[in-house]
Amino acid sequence: MESDGAGARPVGSPAAGVVHSLAERQETLATVESLTGGLLAASIVEIAGVSGVFQGGLVVYATELKSQLAGVPAELLAERGPVDPDVAVALAEGGRRRCGADWGLATTGVAGPEPQDGKPVGLVYVAVAGPSGTVVHQLDLNGGRDHIRSAAVIEALRLLAGRIHAVDRGELSGDQPDAAGAGCR
């Protein structure tokens, strides 16, 4: 059985839970991926019945494509580089907007084997943009490249599931942004 980013908790299929929840809510999802290179979208489209939920995704591995396709401000990328919490937020919001989805889910980080622009291997940001605002989480993952990429997918899906359930519980409502977490807008 797979484990989460910390190698601790066993996981089932976080993608199945997200797809089921979004289908019940009649809401849609878009992904924007950098370090996961399509792995997030692939895990989502493996779930039967996803066509009513998944709008599509962008794989923006090259820094300039983050701006050109996902709408990340070029100035932000030039100033901070692609591995940054505000870049993750912009990716999630850009994907949501570009794909016309209710929710946007994004990943960016360093999978290795070498550090990138002074950022250590395993530094990952996952972000969710939705009807209740945007939130980003920093992950500090250990392991090899494949493990970091897989763990980033699991943690991104868990973040989205948590946001959906928070809305369902009435903890987040309307278009009020969530103020918790670094880099939130």
Legacy VTK file of the C-alpha trace (Angstrom):
# vtk DataFile Version 3.0
C-alpha trace
ASCII
DATASET POLYDATA
POINTS 185 float
0.000 0.000 0.000
1.218 3.528 -0.780
2.070 6.022 1.940
1.786 9.766 2.168
4.544 12.355 1.653
5.987 11.684 5.100
5.924 7.946 4.466
3.585 7.516 7.409
-0.131 7.218 6.691
-1.463 4.512 4.398
-3.569 5.829 1.562
-6.350 4.440 -0.564
-7.230 6.452 -3.619
-7.331 10.131 -2.806
-8.242 10.801 -6.453
-11.373 8.636 -6.164
-12.524 10.520 -3.081
-12.034 13.887 -4.775
-13.787 12.825 -7.985
-16.723 11.390 -6.011
-17.061 14.537 -3.879
-16.911 16.848 -6.873
-19.430 14.735 -8.805
-21.863 14.903 -5.879
-21.443 18.680 -5.764
-21.658 18.970 -9.578
-18.375 20.901 -9.597
-15.412 20.739 -11.925
-11.644 20.540 -11.573
-8.589 21.635 -13.552
-4.936 20.875 -12.830
-1.740 22.803 -13.471
1.450 20.819 -13.002
5.107 21.527 -13.002
7.179 18.945 -11.115
4.498 16.248 -11.412
4.485 16.568 -15.222
0.983 15.164 -15.786
1.043 12.572 -12.992
-1.686 14.444 -11.080
-4.013 14.578 -14.080
-3.278 10.929 -14.870
-4.239 9.867 -11.335
-7.520 11.757 -11.658
-8.518 10.410 -15.073
-7.990 6.830 -13.898
-11.244 7.152 -11.933
-14.419 5.963 -13.665
-16.956 8.736 -14.159
-14.378 11.512 -14.143
-15.541 13.041 -17.427
-18.263 15.013 -15.656
-15.721 16.480 -13.247
-12.332 16.940 -14.900
-12.141 19.878 -17.300
-8.486 19.375 -18.224
-5.017 20.308 -17.213
-1.875 22.159 -18.111
1.627 20.732 -17.841
3.869 23.774 -17.603
7.273 22.291 -16.931
9.196 25.121 -18.581
9.200 28.345 -16.566
8.066 30.525 -19.482
5.009 28.304 -20.014
3.893 29.006 -16.451
3.390 32.588 -17.570
2.262 31.981 -21.161
-0.264 29.213 -20.490
-1.204 29.457 -16.810
-1.069 33.220 -16.451
1.559 33.410 -13.703
2.904 36.974 -13.704
6.267 37.034 -15.503
7.579 39.487 -12.893
6.826 37.006 -10.101
8.672 34.245 -11.925
11.643 36.519 -12.650
11.841 37.689 -9.037
11.276 34.424 -7.171
11.602 31.585 -9.637
9.137 28.785 -10.318
9.374 27.110 -6.899
7.523 29.574 -4.701
4.239 29.594 -2.762
2.858 32.574 -4.669
3.699 30.870 -7.963
1.748 27.798 -6.795
-1.213 30.039 -5.953
-1.032 31.725 -9.365
-0.849 28.332 -11.090
-3.969 27.053 -9.293
-5.885 30.255 -9.969
-4.705 30.381 -13.579
-5.697 26.783 -14.254
-9.097 27.324 -12.699
-9.647 30.408 -14.843
-8.161 29.050 -18.117
-10.080 25.788 -17.939
-13.331 27.283 -16.652
-13.376 25.024 -13.596
-14.792 25.441 -10.107
-11.513 24.223 -8.596
-7.879 24.537 -9.665
-5.165 22.259 -8.270
-1.463 22.990 -8.808
1.968 21.553 -8.053
5.424 23.082 -8.265
8.696 22.108 -6.643
12.029 20.354 -6.911
11.959 16.598 -7.491
15.698 16.299 -7.977
18.147 14.817 -8.363
19.787 18.262 -7.934
18.635 21.451 -6.194
17.098 24.088 -8.493
17.823 27.815 -8.218
19.003 27.392 -4.631
15.863 25.433 -3.642
16.454 22.017 -2.065
15.307 18.718 -3.471
11.966 17.841 -1.887
10.685 21.403 -1.523
7.197 21.304 -3.027
4.211 23.643 -3.015
0.679 22.432 -3.694
-2.175 24.901 -4.071
-5.948 24.771 -4.398
-8.077 27.583 -5.801
-11.809 27.247 -5.353
-15.067 28.997 -4.663
-13.936 29.737 -1.097
-10.526 31.175 -1.958
-7.032 29.839 -2.463
-4.670 28.023 -0.134
-1.115 26.776 -0.577
0.849 24.250 1.475
4.574 23.743 1.610
5.828 20.170 1.643
9.337 19.127 2.595
9.578 15.653 1.108
12.332 13.077 1.355
13.264 10.301 -1.014
14.064 9.934 -4.652
12.548 11.710 -7.606
9.722 9.217 -8.171
8.733 9.249 -4.500
8.696 13.057 -4.334
6.516 13.327 -7.435
4.089 10.629 -6.231
3.896 12.106 -2.738
3.205 15.562 -4.201
0.222 14.126 -6.107
-1.162 12.465 -2.974
-0.710 15.580 -0.863
-2.274 17.853 -3.511
-5.336 15.610 -3.670
-5.540 15.535 0.122
-5.394 19.310 0.256
-8.234 19.539 -2.271
-10.298 16.946 -0.384
-9.802 18.909 2.825
-10.961 22.130 1.189
-14.056 20.469 -0.271
-14.968 18.957 3.094
-14.355 22.264 4.889
-16.863 23.913 2.542
-19.322 21.055 3.165
-18.949 21.505 6.935
-19.602 25.226 6.601
-16.077 26.169 7.682
-15.525 27.985 4.376
-18.278 29.629 2.406
-18.934 31.845 -0.559
-16.088 33.690 -2.180
-14.354 34.652 1.040
-10.651 33.864 0.824
-9.130 31.578 3.405
-6.634 33.418 5.563
-4.875 30.324 6.915
-1.559 29.200 5.489
1.349 30.907 3.810
0.780 32.585 0.498
-3.019 32.497 0.626
-5.000 35.038 -1.324
LINES 1 186
185 0 1 2 3 4 5 6 7 8 9 10 11 12 13 14 15 16 17 18 19 20 21 22 23 24 25 26 27 28 29 30 31 32 33 34 35 36 37 38 39 40 41 42 43 44 45 46 47 48 49 50 51 52 53 54 55 56 57 58 59 60 61 62 63 64 65 66 67 68 69 70 71 72 73 74 75 76 77 78 79 80 81 82 83 84 85 86 87 88 89 90 91 92 93 94 95 96 97 98 99 100 101 102 103 104 105 106 107 108 109 110 111 112 113 114 115 116 117 118 119 120 121 122 123 124 125 126 127 128 129 130 131 132 133 134 135 136 137 138 139 140 141 142 143 144 145 146 147 148 149 150 151 152 153 154 155 156 157 158 159 160 161 162 163 164 165 166 167 168 169 170 171 172 173 174 175 176 177 178 179 180 181 182 183 184
